[in-house]
Amino acid sequence: MIKVTRTIKLKFAKLNLCKAQMFEQMTEENTQIANKLLSLPIKERRKMTTAKIMSELKSALVNQVIRHTTSPTGRKTKQYKVLPVEVNNQNWKLTQKGSTYSISFPTLKGEKRIPIEVASPHWQPVLDGLLEGTIQGGSFKLIKHRNKWYVYLSITEDVPEVETEKRLGCDRGQNNLAVVAPKEGFGKFFNGQSVKHRRRYFQQRRKQLQEAKKFRVLKKWNKKEQRWMEAINHTVSRRIVRFAEYHNADIVIEDLEGCRKTMKQSQKSRSDSGESRHTWSYYSLEQKLNYKLALKGLKLIKRPAPYTSKSCSTCGVIGKKNRHDFNCPNGHYHNSDLNAARNLSQWDGFACDLNLKRDASVMDSSGLNYGVFGAPPNSVKNNQKEYIQLSLFDWARYENPTPLA
């Protein structure tokens, strides 16, 4: 079983003005207490108790503020503009009456039970699981967004692992946001041209706002771009997971950590928001894939990035990539992103074909730590003194390797 933790967003149903104003007051009081605590040294903060703090908030809520300001995150913070009220899992309760779900928690006027909306049918099993005890509830936060109040509730659930024999490669990029493909057969493309166009539009609008010195509007505009890109990544990741579930396969991706520093880029491309690596939200897509695959019992596997785009997915020989095309010296032609995705789906050995003992013996005699012609080694750490004869992507031999003399 895999434990998966995520946050669900629940809207209060028909919240009246009196309760909305009370939530506003609670948030203001919560922020004031946090800022007072931040003005104290960390040693004194740790000694603080609810008895030493005069507040209209209940002690359970004040305790959460003290914990937050003494946490590693709180130590780095100088001041809060707004700190939402947080209620731990011991001080709230979910109930159901008919088809209506309600959540009760301490407020300024004692404990209140407030109905919540089920925005989408797929949240129904989650709420039922919380009532039955099969899903564990964590703390929640009261957050106001666009003049509406929501509960951001953390939940942890056990998901059974799925036994898979296949793997799908997922190549992330900017021309194509993602290309998912098995070793053989058709792949799935997620075109990124509309994203590039939209990025350039946001860049042009930012420039206009900066020249007009409308910095408040500029800040809202930046947040709008972030929300839009998050929605795109949610949609793409959901469709990738659906594709993986259909094939009953795990997803293999490139490890792109630090790629903004290692990938070469011209000044012209870097200044273009549609082409710049600094606006590429590859990690956001990776995070969403990770937890959505875990919910289905599947895995997200990382592989080293070098040579995934330079090696031929048919024969393993290093070829040349020309924009969207990959040309192999042996005459094979592939779309470059599809070629990389297929390499990832089957890559657990060397990039080049090692059927010839001559190639392996050359490695042995020269003491190379890398594959033939500079190809990357197996992702599984092998003994440096032992070389294994692998046919590219030969899983049977990989399970029972034969050392070469």
C-alpha positions as CSV (number, residue, x, y, z in Angstrom):
1,M,0.0,0.0,0.0
2,I,1.2,3.5,-0.8
3,K,0.2,6.5,1.4
4,V,-0.8,9.5,-0.7
5,T,-1.3,12.9,0.9
6,R,-3.2,15.7,-1.0
7,T,-5.3,18.8,-0.4
8,I,-8.9,19.1,-1.4
9,K,-10.8,22.3,-1.8
10,L,-14.3,22.5,-0.3
11,K,-16.6,25.5,-0.6
12,F,-19.0,26.6,2.2
13,A,-22.6,26.3,1.0
14,K,-24.8,29.4,1.4
15,L,-22.5,31.2,3.8
16,N,-24.4,34.2,5.3
17,L,-22.8,37.6,5.8
18,C,-22.5,37.2,9.6
19,K,-20.3,34.1,9.3
20,A,-18.3,35.6,6.5
21,Q,-17.5,38.7,8.6
22,M,-16.6,36.4,11.5
23,F,-14.1,34.5,9.3
24,E,-12.6,37.9,8.3
25,Q,-12.2,38.8,11.9
26,M,-10.6,35.5,12.8
27,T,-8.1,35.8,9.9
28,E,-7.1,39.3,11.0
29,E,-6.7,38.2,14.6
30,N,-4.7,35.2,13.5
31,T,-2.4,37.4,11.4
32,Q,-1.8,39.9,14.3
33,I,-0.9,37.1,16.8
34,A,1.6,35.6,14.2
35,N,3.3,39.0,13.6
36,K,3.6,39.6,17.4
37,L,5.2,36.2,17.8
38,L,7.6,36.9,14.9
39,S,8.8,40.0,16.6
40,L,10.1,37.9,19.5
41,P,13.4,35.8,19.4
42,I,13.0,32.2,18.5
43,K,13.9,31.0,22.0
44,E,11.1,33.0,23.5
45,R,8.7,31.9,20.9
46,R,9.2,28.3,21.8
47,K,8.3,29.1,25.4
48,M,5.0,30.8,24.5
49,T,1.7,29.1,25.5
50,T,-1.9,30.1,25.0
51,A,-2.1,31.3,28.6
52,K,0.5,34.1,27.8
53,I,-1.4,35.3,24.7
54,M,-4.5,37.4,25.1
55,S,-6.8,36.7,22.1
56,E,-10.4,36.2,21.2
57,L,-9.4,33.1,19.3
58,K,-9.8,29.7,20.9
59,S,-6.7,28.1,22.4
60,A,-6.7,25.4,19.7
61,L,-6.3,28.0,17.0
62,V,-3.7,30.0,18.9
63,N,-1.7,26.8,19.4
64,Q,-1.5,26.3,15.6
65,V,-0.1,29.9,15.2
66,I,2.6,29.2,17.8
67,R,3.5,25.9,16.0
68,H,3.6,27.7,12.7
69,T,5.9,30.6,13.8
70,T,8.3,28.1,15.5
71,S,8.5,25.8,12.4
72,P,11.3,26.0,9.9
73,T,9.1,28.0,7.5
74,G,8.0,30.4,10.2
75,R,11.6,31.1,11.2
76,K,12.4,32.5,7.7
77,T,9.3,34.7,7.7
78,K,9.7,38.4,8.8
79,Q,6.0,39.4,8.6
80,Y,2.7,38.0,7.3
81,K,0.3,40.0,5.3
82,V,-2.4,37.4,5.7
83,L,-2.1,34.1,7.7
84,P,-5.2,31.9,7.2
85,V,-6.7,30.3,10.2
86,E,-5.6,26.6,10.6
87,V,-7.5,23.9,12.5
88,N,-5.7,20.7,13.3
89,N,-7.3,17.3,12.9
90,Q,-8.4,17.0,16.5
91,N,-10.6,20.1,16.5
92,W,-12.9,19.6,13.5
93,K,-15.5,17.0,12.7
94,L,-17.3,16.1,9.4
95,T,-20.9,15.0,9.6
96,Q,-23.6,14.1,7.1
97,K,-27.4,14.6,7.3
98,G,-29.2,13.4,4.3
99,S,-27.3,14.5,1.2
100,T,-25.7,17.5,3.0
101,Y,-22.2,17.4,4.5
102,S,-21.2,19.8,7.3
103,I,-18.0,20.6,9.0
104,S,-17.8,21.8,12.6
105,F,-14.9,23.7,14.2
106,P,-14.2,26.3,16.9
107,T,-14.9,29.9,16.0
108,L,-15.1,33.3,17.9
109,K,-18.7,32.4,18.9
110,G,-18.0,28.8,20.0
111,E,-18.1,25.7,17.8
112,K,-20.1,26.1,14.6
113,R,-21.3,23.5,12.2
114,I,-21.4,24.9,8.6
115,P,-22.6,23.0,5.5
116,I,-20.2,22.5,2.6
117,E,-20.8,21.9,-1.1
118,V,-19.7,18.9,-3.1
119,A,-18.4,20.7,-6.2
120,S,-17.7,17.6,-8.2
121,P,-19.0,13.9,-8.1
122,H,-15.4,12.6,-7.6
123,W,-15.2,14.2,-4.2
124,Q,-18.2,12.2,-2.9
125,P,-16.1,9.0,-2.2
126,V,-13.5,11.1,-0.5
127,L,-16.0,12.6,2.0
128,D,-17.6,9.2,2.5
129,G,-14.1,7.8,3.2
130,L,-13.5,10.5,5.8
131,L,-16.8,9.6,7.6
132,E,-16.0,5.8,7.5
133,G,-12.4,6.3,8.6
134,T,-10.8,4.7,5.5
135,I,-9.3,8.1,4.7
136,Q,-7.4,10.0,7.3
137,G,-8.1,13.8,7.6
138,G,-5.3,16.3,8.5
139,S,-5.5,19.9,9.3
140,F,-7.5,22.4,7.3
141,K,-7.2,26.1,6.5
142,L,-9.9,28.8,6.1
143,I,-9.1,30.7,2.9
144,K,-10.9,33.5,1.1
145,H,-10.7,33.6,-2.7
146,R,-12.7,36.0,-4.8
147,N,-15.0,36.9,-1.9
148,K,-15.9,33.3,-1.3
149,W,-14.7,31.2,1.6
150,Y,-13.2,27.7,1.2
151,V,-11.8,24.9,3.4
152,Y,-8.5,23.6,2.2
153,L,-8.4,20.1,3.8
154,S,-5.4,17.8,3.8
155,I,-6.2,14.1,3.5
156,T,-4.0,10.9,3.5
157,E,-5.3,7.7,1.9
158,D,-3.9,4.2,1.3
159,V,-3.7,3.2,-2.4
160,P,-2.9,-0.4,-3.4
161,E,0.1,-0.8,-5.7
162,V,-0.5,-2.1,-9.2
163,E,1.8,-4.7,-10.7
164,T,2.9,-3.4,-14.0
165,E,5.1,-5.0,-16.7
166,K,5.2,-2.1,-19.1
167,R,6.7,1.4,-19.0
168,L,5.8,4.5,-20.9
169,G,8.3,7.2,-21.7
170,C,7.3,10.8,-21.2
171,D,9.5,13.5,-22.9
172,R,8.8,17.0,-21.7
173,G,9.5,20.0,-23.7
174,Q,8.3,23.4,-25.0
175,N,7.4,22.7,-28.6
176,N,5.4,19.7,-27.2
177,L,4.5,20.0,-23.5
178,A,4.8,16.2,-23.3
179,V,5.0,13.2,-25.6
180,V,4.1,9.9,-24.1
181,A,4.9,6.6,-25.9
182,P,5.4,2.9,-25.3
183,K,8.3,0.9,-26.7
184,E,6.2,0.0,-29.8
185,G,3.0,1.5,-31.0
186,F,1.4,4.9,-31.1
187,G,2.3,7.8,-28.8
188,K,0.3,10.7,-27.5
189,F,1.4,14.3,-28.3
190,F,0.5,17.4,-26.2
191,N,1.2,20.4,-28.5
192,G,2.8,23.5,-26.8
193,Q,2.4,26.1,-29.6
194,S,-0.7,27.7,-28.0
195,V,1.2,27.9,-24.7
196,K,4.1,29.7,-26.4
197,H,1.7,32.1,-28.0
198,R,-0.1,32.8,-24.7
199,R,3.3,33.3,-22.9
200,R,4.3,35.9,-25.4
201,Y,1.0,37.7,-25.0
202,F,1.5,37.8,-21.2
203,Q,5.1,39.1,-21.7
204,Q,3.9,41.9,-24.0
205,R,1.2,42.9,-21.5
206,R,3.7,42.8,-18.6
207,K,5.9,45.2,-20.5
208,Q,3.0,47.6,-21.1
209,L,2.1,47.6,-17.4
210,Q,5.8,48.1,-16.3
211,E,6.1,51.1,-18.6
212,A,2.9,52.6,-17.2
213,K,4.2,51.8,-13.6
214,K,1.0,49.9,-12.8
215,F,2.7,47.5,-10.4
216,R,-0.4,46.4,-8.5
217,V,-2.1,45.3,-11.7
218,L,1.2,43.7,-12.8
219,K,1.2,41.5,-9.7
220,K,-2.3,40.4,-10.4
221,W,-1.4,39.7,-14.0
222,N,1.6,37.5,-13.0
223,K,-0.7,35.5,-10.7
224,K,-3.2,35.1,-13.5
225,E,-0.5,33.6,-15.7
226,Q,0.6,31.2,-13.0
227,R,-3.0,30.0,-12.5
228,W,-3.5,29.5,-16.2
229,M,-0.3,27.4,-16.5
230,E,-1.2,25.4,-13.4
231,A,-4.6,24.5,-15.1
232,I,-2.8,23.5,-18.3
233,N,-0.4,21.2,-16.4
234,H,-3.3,19.7,-14.5
235,T,-5.1,18.8,-17.7
236,V,-2.0,17.4,-19.4
237,S,-1.0,15.3,-16.3
238,R,-4.6,14.0,-16.0
239,R,-4.6,12.8,-19.6
240,I,-1.1,11.3,-19.3
241,V,-2.2,9.3,-16.2
242,R,-5.4,8.1,-18.1
243,F,-3.1,6.9,-21.0
244,A,-0.8,5.1,-18.5
245,E,-3.8,3.5,-16.8
246,Y,-5.1,2.3,-20.1
247,H,-1.7,0.6,-20.8
248,N,-1.3,-0.5,-17.2
249,A,2.2,1.0,-17.2
250,D,4.5,3.2,-15.1
251,I,5.8,6.5,-16.5
252,V,9.5,7.2,-17.0
253,I,10.7,10.8,-17.3
254,E,14.0,12.6,-17.6
255,D,15.6,14.0,-14.5
256,L,15.7,17.7,-15.5
257,E,17.0,19.1,-12.2
258,G,19.3,22.1,-12.9
259,C,18.5,22.1,-16.6
260,R,18.2,25.8,-16.7
261,K,21.9,26.1,-15.9
262,T,23.2,23.3,-18.1
263,M,21.1,23.8,-21.3
264,K,22.6,26.3,-23.7
265,Q,20.4,29.1,-24.9
266,S,21.0,32.2,-27.0
267,Q,20.2,35.6,-25.6
268,K,17.4,36.0,-28.2
269,S,15.7,32.8,-27.1
270,R,16.1,33.6,-23.4
271,S,14.4,37.1,-23.8
272,D,11.5,35.4,-25.6
273,S,9.0,34.2,-23.0
274,G,7.7,31.5,-25.4
275,E,11.2,30.0,-25.8
276,S,12.9,30.8,-22.5
277,R,13.9,27.9,-20.2
278,H,13.1,30.1,-17.3
279,T,9.4,30.2,-18.1
280,W,9.2,26.4,-18.7
281,S,7.1,24.8,-15.9
282,Y,8.5,21.3,-16.3
283,Y,8.7,20.6,-12.5
284,S,5.0,21.6,-12.0
285,L,4.0,18.9,-14.5
286,E,6.3,16.4,-12.8
287,Q,4.7,17.1,-9.3
288,K,1.2,16.6,-10.7
289,L,2.2,13.4,-12.5
290,N,3.7,12.1,-9.3
291,Y,0.7,12.3,-7.1
292,K,-1.9,11.5,-9.7
293,L,0.0,8.3,-10.7
294,A,0.3,7.4,-7.0
295,L,-3.5,7.6,-6.6
296,K,-3.8,5.0,-9.3
297,G,-1.1,2.8,-7.8
298,L,1.4,3.5,-10.6
299,K,4.9,4.9,-10.3
300,L,6.9,7.8,-11.7
301,I,10.4,6.8,-12.5
302,K,13.3,9.2,-13.2
303,R,16.2,8.4,-15.6
304,P,19.3,10.5,-16.5
305,A,18.6,13.0,-19.2
306,P,21.8,12.8,-21.3
307,Y,21.5,11.0,-24.7
308,T,17.7,10.4,-24.5
309,S,17.3,12.7,-27.6
310,K,20.5,11.8,-29.4
311,S,20.1,8.0,-29.4
312,C,18.0,6.1,-31.9
313,S,15.1,4.3,-30.3
314,T,15.3,1.5,-33.0
315,C,19.0,0.5,-33.0
316,G,20.5,2.6,-30.1
317,V,23.1,4.3,-32.3
318,I,23.8,8.0,-31.6
319,G,22.5,10.2,-34.4
320,K,21.7,13.8,-35.1
321,K,18.8,15.8,-34.0
322,N,17.6,18.6,-36.4
323,R,14.8,20.6,-34.7
324,H,11.8,18.3,-34.8
325,D,13.5,15.5,-36.7
326,F,15.9,12.8,-35.6
327,N,18.1,11.1,-38.3
328,C,19.9,7.9,-37.5
329,P,23.1,6.9,-39.3
330,N,21.5,3.5,-40.0
331,G,18.6,5.2,-41.9
332,H,15.9,5.3,-39.3
333,Y,13.8,8.4,-39.1
334,H,11.8,9.6,-36.0
335,N,10.1,12.6,-34.6
336,S,12.7,13.8,-32.1
337,D,10.3,14.0,-29.1
338,L,8.7,10.7,-29.9
339,N,12.2,9.1,-30.2
340,A,13.1,10.5,-26.8
341,A,9.9,9.2,-25.3
342,R,10.5,5.7,-26.7
343,N,14.1,5.7,-25.4
344,L,12.8,6.5,-21.9
345,S,10.2,3.7,-22.1
346,Q,12.8,1.0,-22.8
347,W,16.0,2.5,-21.5
348,D,17.6,0.7,-18.6
349,G,20.8,-0.3,-20.3
350,F,23.3,1.5,-22.6
351,A,22.3,4.0,-25.3
352,C,24.3,2.1,-27.9
353,D,23.8,-1.5,-29.0
354,L,26.2,-3.8,-27.1
355,N,25.6,-7.0,-28.9
356,L,29.2,-7.0,-30.1
357,K,31.7,-8.3,-27.5
358,R,34.4,-6.2,-29.2
359,D,32.7,-3.0,-27.8
360,A,32.4,-4.4,-24.3
361,S,36.0,-5.6,-24.4
362,V,37.2,-2.2,-25.5
363,M,35.5,-0.7,-22.4
364,D,37.0,-3.3,-20.2
365,S,40.5,-2.7,-21.5
366,S,40.3,1.1,-21.3
367,G,38.6,1.2,-18.0
368,L,35.8,3.5,-19.2
369,N,33.0,4.4,-16.8
370,Y,30.6,5.2,-19.6
371,G,29.1,3.4,-22.5
372,V,30.3,3.0,-26.1
373,F,30.9,6.3,-27.9
374,G,30.3,8.3,-24.8
375,A,26.8,6.8,-24.1
376,P,25.5,7.0,-20.5
377,P,25.8,3.9,-18.3
378,N,23.0,1.9,-16.8
379,S,20.9,3.9,-14.3
380,V,21.3,0.9,-11.9
381,K,24.7,1.3,-10.2
382,N,26.9,-1.7,-11.2
383,N,30.3,-2.6,-9.9
384,Q,32.9,-0.7,-11.8
385,K,35.1,-3.8,-12.3
386,E,32.3,-5.9,-13.7
387,Y,30.8,-5.3,-17.2
388,I,27.6,-6.8,-18.3
389,Q,26.7,-7.7,-21.9
390,L,23.4,-6.1,-22.6
391,S,21.4,-6.0,-25.7
392,L,19.6,-2.6,-25.7
393,F,16.4,-2.9,-23.8
394,D,16.7,-6.7,-23.3
395,W,14.9,-7.2,-20.1
396,A,15.4,-10.9,-20.0
397,R,19.2,-10.6,-19.9
398,Y,19.0,-7.7,-17.6
399,E,17.3,-9.8,-15.0
400,N,20.0,-12.5,-15.3
401,P,23.1,-10.8,-16.5
402,T,26.2,-12.7,-17.7
403,P,29.6,-11.1,-16.7
404,L,32.1,-10.9,-19.5
405,A,35.6,-12.2,-19.0
